[in-house]
Amino acid sequence: MTRMDALMKYWTDPETTIIPAGETDQIIAWLGQQDADTWHKVVLTWNYDHGDRVLNWILDQEACDRGTAARVFMVEGMGNWGDHVLQIDIAVFEGDPLCGKVLRNWPTYRSAELGHGSHIPDGALERVDAAGRFKGHVIDDVLHHAGTREAVSQFASEDGKIVIDFDHWLDQKGITLTD
């Protein structure tokens, strides 16, 4: 089956939804019973149009992995990237509710295994480092976080809901992609 055909089946399968969109309190309660890998998978695919309460909850957890926090930082701060990296003021990040939380909580996160999977514009770190812009600031640690592995979970998020991860769904259904 082609990837697109499989996605069409996945998106229309009512069994993929674990918690529907708009049920933020239920999502947070459910996340409280999950591990850091699931939190990471949820963050990787979270639709920011559905608010930041779920992200805030994850960032407040001591068991949140630094890669998860870095992902939120990269996505939330992405509007500040582009070709203007050298013009970014630390106060811009500290003043953003999610980025500021990542910076404040960074030292408390115990695990640093997961990669953030975000793209940093080519040369951005070199330009920041060459200018010494963030040297000695926690932003430097966040920007350079690499992680050693990807998150493994059977769950993810999609459009504000908790769903079965697409790859896990493929395995459950015995579907093999042809492309």
Salt bridges, closest charged atoms under 4 A:
ASP13 OD2 - LYS173 NZ 3.46
GLU15 OE1 - LYS173 NZ 3.49
ASP25 OD1 - ARG53 NH2 2.48
ASP37 OD1 - ARG149 NH2 2.85
ASP60 OD1 - LYS101 NZ 3.02
GLU62 OE2 - ARG110 NH1 3.35
GLU94 OE2 - HIS137 NE2 3.12
GLU113 OE1 - ARG149 NE 2.73
ASP129 OD1 - LYS135 NZ 3.85
ASP129 OD2 - HIS144 NE2 3.22
ASP140 OD2 - LYS135 NZ 3.89
ASP140 OD1 - HIS144 ND1 3.22
ASP165 OD1 - LYS41 NZ 3.13
